[in-house]
Amino acid sequence: MAKEYLGLTEPNSLSGPTDADVIRTRELEKFLADAGLYPTYDDAVLREEVLGRLDQVVKTWIKRVTHAKGYNRQFVQEANAKIFTFGSYRLGVHGPGADIDVLCVGPRHATRDVDFFIQLHNILSEIPEVADLHPVPDAHVPVMKFKSMGVSVDLLYAKLALLVVPEDLDISQNSILENVDEQSARSLNGSRVTDRILHLVPNIENFRTTLRCVRYWAKRRCVYSNVYGFLGGISWALLVARICQLYPNALPSMLVSCFFETIASWSWPNPVKLCELKDLPSLGHTVWDPKRYCRDRLQLMPIITPAYPAMNSSFNVSTSTLKFMTEEFRRGHEICKAIEEDRAEWMALFKQYPYFASYKNYLQIDVAAQNEYDFRRWHGWVESRLRILTLKIGKCTHDTLQVHPYPGYFCDYRPNCCSFFMGLQRKQGSEQHGEGGQLFDMLAPVEEFKQMVHMNTMWKAGMEIRISHVKRKDIPGFVFPDGERPRSPAKPVRLVRCKASNSATDDMGKHKLKDEVIKLLGGLEAAVDRGEGEGDHAINSHALVEPRGYDSARGNRFLPFSHVCVDCLARSFVLDG
């Protein structure tokens, strides 16, 4: 008997909406519309025009390439390239100002390194309405980024084993992957996965509204970005699609609530899958399989794509980023329960995460170049590697120092400069109360990371990267365009003796030690309580980080070392951040 449901398992519930669910869904849709998440008619027309022009450009390009390679006139006339959209635009959840993910498919004689990244790049650079052209050939999925008529485009390329690309090409067929290289397979995967998702959800409109909601929530809560070790657009789409399969008759308000309830309690690393995975050995592509491959067993949050070859869309997730996302899932679950009980409104779910008020210590990664072209290339390369710095710090500190990267960057006051930030936080329960202070020495991972990014062949003189520690109060002003820094409640600092004593000598010694500690804690935003007390107490503050050094040769601040003190300041006192 054929199954009557989508997905690997039967639905959790077939219940339909109540009157209250209908009302909450209308309120949610109104909130999303008021937040400006839907594209306007003019925006839709503009994007169609951009895609139409790009289609003509790649068709002209492939004929030039074919002619340059010496093919006859008839073959040049038949030469063809075709574009496909994927990502948020293809899923129907893009908003105003969002980029368009586009795949260009070409024949086997059009190479990626020369014909795509050089010849097509040169053609695009001569078009007046094309700006900010930025090739990233060394990315995991090579991409050419640019703006056309003000619309951002991410253009991928796949070289097929075909002499001629037919205009009615169907890339959903697995045979399209015969004799294609790994980079082309990864590029094709975006479009193939997007189309497969739309075929695996029971109600596309409910899926789209729910996904639009979850994407907006993830961006507001600073957990949206595959590059920085969180989840990218395709991973969020796969999670929402799985919830739609489990609750096929639910409206968006119900699906959002089920999303947080289900994902907050998910037992990672159990994978999220929409369908059975197929392995086609004859095609020769690696399929995600933790039983066969050690690297797949080590992945923390596997969210598997449904099209062959199945891949883990969330392989960048680290221990630290998984922890932060889990906390946010639980927060979302609690707020959704409050909404269902009429104790909260949708606005509460989408409250902006106070990133620069949440930590007392940050890493600041400054990137600079001598001109705009070099800066775009250098900035893009460093950004694509930042997740490795997070992993290196986690490995070096055995994941007891957690790193929360901000999913984005800030432009400096100076031209061709920008800064990335990473919040630092000691893992709860990692204290080791003993003599001396346990230090997190981040010199090795920082230096290894800097050497790694400088080893790229595109590096040249003038491309700089500096990594330094900053306290919250020293975050540069360009991070806050409105000039107002976020505030956070001060934490009390208490310093008392550990054993009861009434002697005047002990009192004098205690206050002397207290003054030394307060001196060490200079700059911490806290109130000092000088009251007497007995028993075991602690100084409550965030971990200390040694300040930045100064490079007299460069005249710039840099990071010669960074030790994070997380434990004993003296025999009787500890830091609890």
Backbone torsions as a table, in degrees:
resi	resn	phi	psi	omega
1	MET	NA	126.6	-179.1
2	ALA	-69.1	139.8	179.9
3	LYS	-70.6	149.8	-175.7
4	GLU	-108.5	26.5	-179.5
5	TYR	-141.7	161.0	176.8
6	LEU	-95.9	144.1	177.9
7	GLY	106.3	175.9	-176.2
8	LEU	-78.4	-28.0	-176.2
9	THR	-125.4	164.9	175.6
10	GLU	-66.1	153.9	178.7
11	PRO	-59.6	149.9	173.9
12	ASN	-70.4	-32.6	-178.8
13	SER	-155.7	140.6	174.5
14	LEU	-105.1	9.1	-176.9
15	SER	-62.9	141.3	175.3
16	GLY	-92.6	-178.7	-176.0
17	PRO	-78.0	149.4	170.1
18	THR	-90.4	174.4	176.8
19	ASP	-60.4	-37.4	178.7
20	ALA	-65.2	-37.7	177.7
21	ASP	-64.5	-38.8	178.2
22	VAL	-63.0	-42.7	180.0
23	ILE	-65.3	-44.4	-179.8
24	ARG	-65.0	-34.1	177.8
25	THR	-67.0	-41.0	176.7
26	ARG	-62.7	-40.9	178.6
27	GLU	-64.4	-39.5	178.9
28	LEU	-66.0	-44.7	179.8
29	GLU	-63.5	-37.9	177.1
30	LYS	-66.0	-40.3	178.4
31	PHE	-61.7	-44.5	-179.1
32	LEU	-64.8	-38.8	178.5
33	ALA	-67.6	-43.5	179.3
34	ASP	-64.3	-27.9	179.1
35	ALA	-78.9	-1.4	176.7
36	GLY	74.7	33.6	-175.9
37	LEU	-89.3	-6.5	-179.1
38	TYR	-104.1	138.4	179.6
39	PRO	-71.0	151.0	176.6
40	THR	-83.4	169.6	178.3
41	TYR	-62.1	-43.7	-179.7
42	ASP	-63.0	-37.3	178.8
43	ASP	-64.6	-41.8	179.4
44	ALA	-63.3	-42.2	179.4
45	VAL	-64.3	-42.3	179.9
46	LEU	-61.0	-43.8	-179.6
47	ARG	-65.1	-37.9	176.3
48	GLU	-62.8	-39.2	178.8
49	GLU	-67.0	-41.6	178.1
50	VAL	-59.8	-45.0	-179.8
51	LEU	-66.6	-38.2	178.1
52	GLY	-62.8	-43.3	179.3
53	ARG	-68.2	-39.2	179.5
54	LEU	-64.2	-37.7	177.9
55	ASP	-61.0	-41.8	178.3
56	GLN	-67.6	-36.3	179.6
57	VAL	-63.3	-46.6	-176.8
58	VAL	-70.4	-29.1	177.0
59	LYS	-70.3	-38.5	174.9
60	THR	-66.1	-42.2	-179.7
61	TRP	-59.4	-46.6	-175.1
62	ILE	-68.3	-30.9	177.0
63	LYS	-69.4	-38.0	176.6
64	ARG	-64.4	-44.5	179.6
65	VAL	-61.5	-44.8	-179.1
66	THR	-63.2	-41.5	178.3
67	HIS	-65.7	-41.1	-178.9
68	ALA	-65.6	-24.5	-179.4
69	LYS	-88.7	4.7	171.2
70	GLY	88.6	15.1	178.6
71	TYR	-75.3	157.5	-177.1
72	ASN	-72.4	170.1	-173.1
73	ARG	-61.9	-40.7	-178.9
74	GLN	-64.1	-41.6	-179.7
75	PHE	-66.6	-36.5	177.7
76	VAL	-63.2	-41.5	179.0
77	GLN	-64.5	-34.4	-179.4
78	GLU	-82.1	-16.1	-177.6
79	ALA	-58.7	140.0	-174.5
80	ASN	-150.0	148.2	169.8
81	ALA	-132.0	152.2	-174.1
82	LYS	-136.8	147.1	178.8
83	ILE	-112.2	148.6	176.0
84	PHE	-133.6	141.0	174.8
85	THR	-92.9	156.7	174.2
86	PHE	-153.4	-170.6	-179.8
87	GLY	72.1	-152.8	-173.7
88	SER	-62.6	-33.9	-179.5
89	TYR	-66.3	-46.0	179.6
90	ARG	-68.3	-34.5	178.9
91	LEU	-73.4	-17.7	-179.6
92	GLY	82.4	28.0	-179.0
93	VAL	-123.7	15.2	179.8
94	HIS	-74.2	157.4	178.0
95	GLY	-121.1	-179.5	178.2
96	PRO	-60.4	134.1	178.0
97	GLY	84.7	-5.6	179.7
98	ALA	-72.2	152.4	178.3
99	ASP	-80.0	169.5	176.3
100	ILE	-113.3	123.8	174.5
101	ASP	-87.0	124.3	-175.1
102	VAL	-130.3	136.5	173.8
103	LEU	-108.0	128.3	173.3
104	CYS	-103.0	126.7	179.7
105	VAL	-110.9	126.5	-178.5
106	GLY	-127.9	170.3	-179.7
107	PRO	-76.9	175.1	-170.9
108	ARG	-70.3	-18.3	-178.8
109	HIS	-88.5	-4.1	178.8
110	ALA	-98.6	109.2	-174.5
111	THR	-84.1	158.0	178.9
112	ARG	-77.2	-49.4	-172.3
113	ASP	-64.4	-42.6	-175.5
114	VAL	-99.4	-55.8	-172.6
115	ASP	-71.0	-39.7	-178.7
116	PHE	-82.6	-56.9	-173.0
117	PHE	-78.5	-12.2	177.0
118	ILE	-114.2	-57.3	-175.7
119	GLN	-67.3	-50.8	179.2
120	LEU	-66.4	-36.2	176.1
121	HIS	-57.8	-44.3	-179.5
122	ASN	-65.7	-38.4	178.0
123	ILE	-63.9	-45.7	179.9
124	LEU	-63.3	-36.8	-177.8
125	SER	-66.1	-20.0	-179.7
126	GLU	-90.6	-5.2	-178.7
127	ILE	-87.7	123.5	-173.8
128	PRO	-58.2	-37.6	-175.8
129	GLU	-82.0	-0.6	177.3
130	VAL	-94.3	129.9	-178.9
131	ALA	-138.1	166.4	175.9
132	ASP	52.1	44.7	-178.9
133	LEU	-72.4	123.0	-171.3
134	HIS	-143.6	98.9	177.7
135	PRO	-79.4	140.8	176.2
136	VAL	-128.2	75.9	-175.3
137	PRO	-72.3	-19.5	-175.7
138	ASP	-93.4	3.3	179.3
139	ALA	-69.4	161.4	177.8
140	HIS	-55.8	-39.7	169.5
141	VAL	-118.1	100.7	-176.9
142	PRO	-53.8	138.8	-173.2
143	VAL	-146.0	150.6	172.2
144	MET	-115.3	118.2	-177.3
145	LYS	-103.9	140.1	176.2
146	PHE	-165.8	172.6	174.1
147	LYS	-116.0	134.5	176.8
148	SER	-123.7	116.4	-177.5
149	MET	55.9	34.6	177.6
150	GLY	86.0	-4.6	-179.6
151	VAL	-98.5	126.8	179.4
152	SER	-73.1	135.8	-179.3
153	VAL	-129.9	133.0	170.2
154	ASP	-109.5	110.9	-173.4
155	LEU	-106.9	120.6	176.7
156	LEU	-104.0	164.5	179.2
157	TYR	-135.0	137.7	174.6
158	ALA	-128.8	126.0	177.4
159	LYS	-97.5	117.2	-179.2
160	LEU	-92.6	160.6	179.1
161	ALA	-86.5	49.0	-177.9
162	LEU	-122.6	143.3	174.0
163	LEU	-71.6	-40.0	-179.9
164	VAL	-133.4	134.2	177.3
165	VAL	-88.9	113.2	-179.3
166	PRO	-69.8	150.5	-178.9
167	GLU	-68.1	-26.0	179.7
168	ASP	-98.4	29.6	-177.9
169	LEU	-58.7	133.4	176.9
170	ASP	-111.0	103.6	-176.1
171	ILE	-82.9	-1.0	177.1
172	SER	-75.6	-17.1	178.5
173	GLN	-73.5	133.3	-178.8
174	ASN	-63.2	-26.6	-179.2
175	SER	-62.4	-18.1	179.8
176	ILE	-64.8	-19.3	-176.8
177	LEU	-89.9	2.7	179.1
178	GLU	-65.6	126.9	174.7
179	ASN	59.2	33.1	173.4
180	VAL	-105.8	150.6	-178.9
181	ASP	-75.2	168.7	-175.5
182	GLU	-63.7	-38.4	179.8
183	GLN	-65.3	-39.0	177.0
184	SER	-67.6	-38.4	178.0
185	ALA	-62.4	-41.3	178.7
186	ARG	-67.2	-37.4	178.6
187	SER	-66.0	-42.4	178.2
188	LEU	-65.9	-29.1	-174.9
189	ASN	-59.4	-34.6	-178.8
190	GLY	-58.8	-52.0	-179.7
191	SER	-68.3	-40.5	-178.2
192	ARG	-65.2	-40.2	180.0
193	VAL	-68.5	-42.9	-179.7
194	THR	-57.6	-47.6	179.8
195	ASP	-65.5	-36.5	-179.5
196	ARG	-66.5	-39.0	178.4
197	ILE	-59.4	-45.5	-178.6
198	LEU	-63.6	-22.8	177.4
199	HIS	-87.6	-11.2	-174.4
200	LEU	-108.5	6.1	176.9
201	VAL	-107.8	143.3	-175.4
202	PRO	-73.0	-27.7	-178.4
203	ASN	-142.9	107.6	-172.6
204	ILE	-65.1	-40.3	-177.5
205	GLU	-67.1	-42.3	176.6
206	ASN	-64.6	-37.7	175.9
207	PHE	-61.0	-45.9	-177.3
208	ARG	-64.5	-43.9	179.9
209	THR	-64.2	-42.9	179.8
210	THR	-65.1	-43.1	179.6
211	LEU	-66.1	-39.2	177.7
212	ARG	-60.4	-39.7	178.7
213	CYS	-65.5	-48.5	-177.1
214	VAL	-66.0	-39.6	177.6
215	ARG	-61.5	-44.0	179.5
216	TYR	-64.1	-42.8	177.5
217	TRP	-59.7	-45.6	-177.1
218	ALA	-63.7	-37.2	178.1
219	LYS	-70.3	-39.8	179.1
220	ARG	-66.9	-30.9	-177.8
221	ARG	-97.2	10.5	173.6
222	CYS	61.4	40.0	176.1
223	VAL	-128.6	26.0	-178.8
224	TYR	-114.2	103.6	171.8
225	SER	166.9	114.0	176.0
226	ASN	-65.9	-36.9	-176.7
227	VAL	-60.7	-37.0	-174.7
228	TYR	-92.7	6.0	176.1
229	GLY	98.4	7.4	174.4
230	PHE	-99.4	-145.7	179.3
231	LEU	-110.0	137.8	175.6
232	GLY	-90.2	-178.3	-174.7
233	GLY	-57.2	-40.2	-176.6
234	ILE	-69.3	-34.7	179.4
235	SER	-67.5	-43.0	177.4
236	TRP	-63.3	-38.1	179.0
237	ALA	-64.0	-39.8	179.6
238	LEU	-66.8	-40.2	177.9
239	LEU	-63.5	-46.1	-179.8
240	VAL	-65.2	-39.4	179.1
241	ALA	-61.2	-39.2	179.1
242	ARG	-65.4	-38.4	177.3
243	ILE	-65.0	-39.2	177.3
244	CYS	-62.3	-35.5	176.8
245	GLN	-67.3	-37.8	-177.2
246	LEU	-75.7	-24.0	-179.5
247	TYR	-132.4	70.0	-169.4
248	PRO	-66.1	-21.9	-177.2
249	ASN	-104.3	8.2	-176.3
250	ALA	-83.0	148.6	173.1
251	LEU	-84.7	167.3	-176.2
252	PRO	-54.4	-40.4	-179.7
253	SER	-62.1	-38.4	177.4
254	MET	-69.9	-39.9	-179.0
255	LEU	-65.9	-38.0	177.6
256	VAL	-62.6	-45.3	179.0
257	SER	-63.2	-43.6	178.5
258	CYS	-65.6	-33.3	178.4
259	PHE	-58.5	-53.4	-177.5
260	PHE	-68.1	-38.5	179.4
261	GLU	-63.2	-42.2	-176.8
262	THR	-74.3	-48.8	-174.7
263	ILE	-72.5	-31.6	178.8
264	ALA	-64.0	-27.8	-178.1
265	SER	-108.1	10.7	-177.9
266	TRP	-67.0	139.9	-178.8
267	SER	-91.6	82.9	175.4
268	TRP	-71.1	145.1	11.9
269	PRO	-94.7	29.5	170.5
270	ASN	-58.9	129.3	-172.0
271	PRO	-76.9	153.6	169.4
272	VAL	-97.3	121.7	-178.9
273	LYS	-134.7	143.4	179.0
274	LEU	-93.4	-19.8	-176.4
275	CYS	-160.1	174.5	175.4
276	GLU	-66.1	142.9	-179.7
277	LEU	-91.1	135.1	179.2
278	LYS	-103.1	138.9	172.9
279	ASP	-116.4	121.5	-177.9
280	LEU	-116.8	84.1	-176.1
281	PRO	-54.9	-29.6	-177.8
282	SER	-64.3	-24.6	-180.0
283	LEU	-87.8	-19.0	170.3
284	GLY	79.4	18.7	-179.9
285	HIS	-105.0	144.7	-177.7
286	THR	-76.0	129.3	178.5
287	VAL	-106.8	140.4	179.5
288	TRP	-56.4	124.3	-176.8
289	ASP	-156.9	97.9	-177.8
290	PRO	-66.6	-20.1	177.7
291	LYS	-73.6	-28.0	-176.1
292	ARG	-99.4	-35.3	-172.2
293	TYR	-116.4	127.4	-178.7
294	CYS	-62.9	-40.0	-177.3
295	ARG	-61.6	-31.9	179.0
296	ASP	-73.0	-32.7	178.1
297	ARG	-68.1	-26.6	-176.0
298	LEU	-86.2	-8.0	-178.1
299	GLN	-73.6	137.4	-167.5
300	LEU	-84.5	-32.9	-170.9
301	MET	-139.4	64.1	-173.8
302	PRO	-67.2	121.5	174.7
303	ILE	-124.5	107.0	-162.8
304	ILE	-96.0	133.6	178.3
305	THR	-71.1	146.4	-173.2
306	PRO	-88.6	-7.4	-178.5
307	ALA	-101.0	148.0	176.6
308	TYR	-70.5	138.0	-5.1
309	PRO	-82.9	129.7	-177.2
310	ALA	-60.8	135.0	-179.7
311	MET	-133.2	159.1	173.4
312	ASN	-86.9	112.4	-176.6
313	SER	-75.1	-8.5	-175.1
314	SER	-121.8	36.2	-176.4
315	PHE	-68.4	-15.3	-179.5
316	ASN	-80.5	-10.0	-175.8
317	VAL	-64.2	134.2	178.1
318	SER	-110.0	173.9	177.5
319	THR	-58.2	-43.0	-178.5
320	SER	-66.4	-48.3	-176.7
321	THR	-68.5	-32.4	175.8
322	LEU	-64.3	-39.6	178.7
323	LYS	-61.5	-46.4	-178.4
324	PHE	-65.6	-40.4	178.4
325	MET	-65.0	-40.0	179.0
326	THR	-62.0	-40.8	176.5
327	GLU	-61.5	-39.7	-179.9
328	GLU	-70.7	-36.2	175.7
329	PHE	-61.0	-42.7	-179.7
330	ARG	-66.7	-39.8	176.2
331	ARG	-61.5	-45.2	179.2
332	GLY	-60.8	-38.3	179.2
333	HIS	-63.7	-44.4	-179.8
334	GLU	-63.9	-40.3	-179.5
335	ILE	-69.1	-39.4	178.7
336	CYS	-63.8	-37.5	174.9
337	LYS	-62.2	-40.9	178.8
338	ALA	-65.5	-37.0	178.1
339	ILE	-64.3	-43.2	179.3
340	GLU	-64.1	-27.5	179.6
341	GLU	-95.7	11.2	179.2
342	ASP	60.5	30.8	176.6
343	ARG	-103.2	-2.8	179.8
344	ALA	-154.8	164.8	177.1
345	GLU	-115.2	168.4	-176.8
346	TRP	-59.6	-29.6	-178.9
347	MET	-56.1	-34.4	-177.7
348	ALA	-63.4	-34.5	-178.2
349	LEU	-65.8	-32.2	-173.0
350	PHE	-102.3	19.2	178.0
351	LYS	-60.5	134.3	-177.8
352	GLN	-62.5	133.0	178.1
353	TYR	-68.8	127.4	-176.9
354	PRO	-81.1	71.3	-170.8
355	TYR	-58.0	-47.2	-174.6
356	PHE	-85.6	9.6	170.1
357	ALA	-116.8	1.3	-172.6
358	SER	-94.6	-16.4	-178.6
359	TYR	-133.8	156.1	175.9
360	LYS	-99.0	-14.3	-177.8
361	ASN	-131.5	138.8	-177.5
362	TYR	-139.3	152.1	163.4
363	LEU	-95.7	134.5	176.1
364	GLN	-112.8	121.9	-179.9
365	ILE	-108.8	108.7	-178.6
366	ASP	-97.2	131.8	-179.3
367	VAL	-123.9	132.9	-177.9
368	ALA	-146.6	155.1	175.4
369	ALA	-147.3	170.5	-172.8
370	GLN	-83.9	-20.7	179.2
371	ASN	-145.5	168.8	-173.3
372	GLU	-64.0	-41.4	-178.2
373	TYR	-63.4	-48.5	179.1
374	ASP	-63.2	-36.9	-179.1
375	PHE	-64.0	-43.7	179.6
376	ARG	-60.1	-42.9	-179.2
377	ARG	-68.9	-45.3	-177.4
378	TRP	-67.8	-44.5	178.4
379	HIS	-60.3	-44.5	-179.3
380	GLY	-64.2	-38.9	179.8
381	TRP	-66.8	-47.8	-179.4
382	VAL	-62.7	-42.6	179.8
383	GLU	-59.6	-40.1	-178.6
384	SER	-70.0	-14.7	-178.2
385	ARG	-104.9	-6.1	-173.6
386	LEU	-59.7	-33.2	179.6
387	ARG	-59.9	-28.6	179.4
388	ILE	-68.7	-35.5	175.3
389	LEU	-62.9	-41.8	176.9
390	THR	-59.1	-45.1	-179.8
391	LEU	-66.0	-39.1	-179.3
392	LYS	-65.6	-41.9	179.0
393	ILE	-65.6	-42.4	178.0
394	GLY	-60.7	-42.5	180.0
395	LYS	-67.6	-41.7	-178.2
396	CYS	-64.4	-35.3	-177.0
397	THR	-102.3	11.6	-179.3
398	HIS	55.8	34.5	177.2
399	ASP	62.6	18.6	174.4
400	THR	-87.4	-16.6	170.2
401	LEU	-108.1	114.6	-175.8
402	GLN	-95.3	139.1	-174.8
403	VAL	-117.4	123.7	179.6
404	HIS	-113.6	96.3	179.0
405	PRO	-71.3	139.9	173.5
406	TYR	-78.5	125.0	-175.3
407	PRO	-78.1	70.1	-179.3
408	GLY	163.9	-174.4	-179.6
409	TYR	-142.7	168.4	-178.7
410	PHE	-127.7	134.9	179.5
411	CYS	-79.4	134.3	179.7
412	ASP	-73.1	167.9	174.4
413	TYR	-65.8	-29.0	-179.2
414	ARG	-82.8	152.6	178.2
415	PRO	-71.5	150.3	175.5
416	ASN	59.0	38.1	177.1
417	CYS	-138.7	145.4	173.1
418	CYS	-151.9	167.0	-177.3
419	SER	-134.1	138.7	170.9
420	PHE	-108.2	156.3	-178.8
421	PHE	-134.1	147.8	175.4
422	MET	-134.7	120.3	176.4
423	GLY	-75.2	139.9	-179.0
424	LEU	-111.9	135.3	-178.4
425	GLN	-151.9	132.9	176.3
426	ARG	-72.5	139.6	178.2
427	LYS	-66.5	132.9	179.7
428	GLN	-61.4	136.0	178.9
429	GLY	85.2	5.9	-177.5
430	SER	-93.1	2.6	-177.5
431	GLU	-63.5	143.6	173.6
432	GLN	-129.0	92.2	-174.1
433	HIS	-74.6	109.6	179.2
434	GLY	-161.3	-169.8	-177.7
435	GLU	-75.6	146.9	-179.0
436	GLY	75.3	176.4	-179.7
437	GLY	-112.2	132.1	175.0
438	GLN	-77.7	126.5	-177.0
439	LEU	-111.5	140.3	171.4
440	PHE	-96.8	103.1	-179.5
441	ASP	-88.2	107.7	-177.3
442	MET	-98.8	12.1	-179.5
443	LEU	-60.0	-47.9	-175.8
444	ALA	-61.7	-52.7	-179.4
445	PRO	-64.1	-33.9	179.8
446	VAL	-67.5	-45.9	180.0
447	GLU	-66.8	-39.6	177.4
448	GLU	-61.0	-41.0	-179.8
449	PHE	-65.5	-44.2	-179.6
450	LYS	-63.0	-40.8	178.1
451	GLN	-65.2	-38.7	-178.1
452	MET	-63.2	-47.4	-177.4
453	VAL	-68.8	-28.6	178.8
454	HIS	-76.3	-15.0	-178.6
455	MET	-78.4	-9.1	179.9
456	ASN	-63.9	141.2	-175.9
457	THR	-66.9	-18.7	-179.8
458	MET	-81.9	-8.0	-178.3
459	TRP	-66.7	142.9	173.5
460	LYS	-151.2	168.6	-176.6
461	ALA	-54.8	138.4	-179.1
462	GLY	102.1	-19.0	175.4
463	MET	-85.3	115.1	-173.3
464	GLU	-123.6	151.4	172.5
465	ILE	-139.6	131.2	177.6
466	ARG	-129.9	135.1	-178.9
467	ILE	-121.6	126.1	-175.8
468	SER	-143.5	158.4	174.8
469	HIS	-90.5	136.4	172.3
470	VAL	-132.2	142.3	171.4
471	LYS	-82.6	162.5	-176.3
472	ARG	-55.1	-41.1	-176.5
473	LYS	-70.9	-13.1	-178.8
474	ASP	-105.6	9.4	175.1
475	ILE	-57.4	129.7	-175.6
476	PRO	-60.9	151.3	-174.7
477	GLY	-63.6	-26.8	-177.2
478	PHE	-67.6	-12.3	175.5
479	VAL	-70.7	-25.9	-176.3
480	PHE	-114.8	87.0	-174.7
481	PRO	-61.7	-26.1	178.9
482	ASP	-86.0	-0.7	177.0
483	GLY	80.2	-1.2	-177.5
484	GLU	-107.9	119.6	179.6
485	ARG	-81.0	144.2	177.9
486	PRO	-68.0	147.1	179.1
487	ARG	-107.4	151.4	174.9
488	SER	-139.0	148.1	-178.2
489	PRO	-63.4	137.3	178.6
490	ALA	-69.9	141.5	177.0
491	LYS	-97.5	135.5	-178.7
492	PRO	-69.6	143.0	174.5
493	VAL	-111.8	122.6	-179.3
494	ARG	-122.1	136.1	179.9
495	LEU	-131.9	114.4	-179.4
496	VAL	-140.3	163.0	-179.5
497	ARG	-71.9	156.8	-177.6
498	CYS	-89.5	-19.3	179.6
499	LYS	-126.2	145.2	-179.8
500	ALA	-64.8	135.9	177.4
501	SER	-160.5	141.2	-179.2
502	ASN	-113.7	4.7	-175.5
503	SER	-75.3	145.2	179.1
504	ALA	-65.2	-33.0	179.7
505	THR	-63.9	-43.9	179.0
506	ASP	-63.5	-38.9	179.7
507	ASP	-62.3	-42.8	-179.9
508	MET	-65.2	-40.9	179.1
509	GLY	-64.7	-38.5	-179.4
510	LYS	-63.6	-45.4	-178.8
511	HIS	-68.7	-32.6	177.0
512	LYS	-65.5	-44.9	177.5
513	LEU	-64.0	-38.9	179.2
514	LYS	-60.1	-43.8	179.9
515	ASP	-63.0	-37.8	177.7
516	GLU	-65.0	-41.6	179.7
517	VAL	-64.9	-44.2	179.7
518	ILE	-61.7	-36.4	176.9
519	LYS	-63.0	-42.8	177.7
520	LEU	-64.3	-31.7	-177.8
521	LEU	-89.4	16.2	-179.0
522	GLY	-54.6	133.1	-179.3
523	GLY	96.6	-14.5	176.7
524	LEU	-72.0	136.1	-178.8
525	GLU	-85.0	89.3	-177.8
526	ALA	-155.0	157.8	176.0
527	ALA	-96.2	140.7	-177.3
528	VAL	-101.1	124.1	179.3
529	ASP	-102.3	112.3	-178.8
530	ARG	-94.0	16.3	-179.4
531	GLY	-68.5	152.6	177.7
532	GLU	-73.7	156.4	176.9
533	GLY	-173.1	167.8	-178.9
534	GLU	-133.8	161.2	177.4
535	GLY	95.6	-171.1	-176.5
536	ASP	-85.4	124.7	178.7
537	HIS	-135.9	176.0	-179.3
538	ALA	-144.8	155.0	169.5
539	ILE	-81.5	122.8	-179.5
540	ASN	-97.4	112.5	177.6
541	SER	-162.1	174.2	174.5
542	HIS	-84.8	162.9	-178.0
543	ALA	-57.9	145.9	177.1
544	LEU	-86.2	142.7	174.5
545	VAL	-126.7	133.4	179.5
546	GLU	-65.3	142.9	-172.9
547	PRO	-70.8	167.3	179.5
548	ARG	-65.0	150.4	175.2
549	GLY	-90.6	-174.4	-179.2
550	TYR	-133.2	126.4	-179.6
551	ASP	-96.3	102.6	-175.5
552	SER	-67.1	-28.0	-179.7
553	ALA	-68.4	-40.6	-178.7
554	ARG	-89.1	-23.6	-174.5
555	GLY	72.5	22.9	-177.6
556	ASN	-130.5	156.2	174.8
557	ARG	-79.9	145.7	-179.0
558	PHE	-146.8	-176.7	-178.1
559	LEU	-117.7	91.5	178.0
560	PRO	-72.9	-28.2	177.0
561	PHE	-165.2	165.9	175.5
562	SER	-151.2	103.6	179.3
563	HIS	-105.6	123.6	179.6
564	VAL	-101.8	113.2	-179.3
565	CYS	-83.2	120.8	-174.2
566	VAL	-123.5	-1.0	-176.4
567	ASP	-130.7	-125.2	-168.8
568	CYS	-69.5	129.9	173.2
569	LEU	-91.9	-35.1	171.7
570	ALA	-147.7	176.8	-172.9
571	ARG	-57.0	-35.9	-172.7
572	SER	-102.1	1.6	-172.6
573	PHE	-132.6	145.1	-179.6
574	VAL	-132.8	157.6	172.3
575	LEU	-94.7	135.1	177.7
576	ASP	-127.6	93.9	-177.2
577	GLY	-98.0	NA	NA
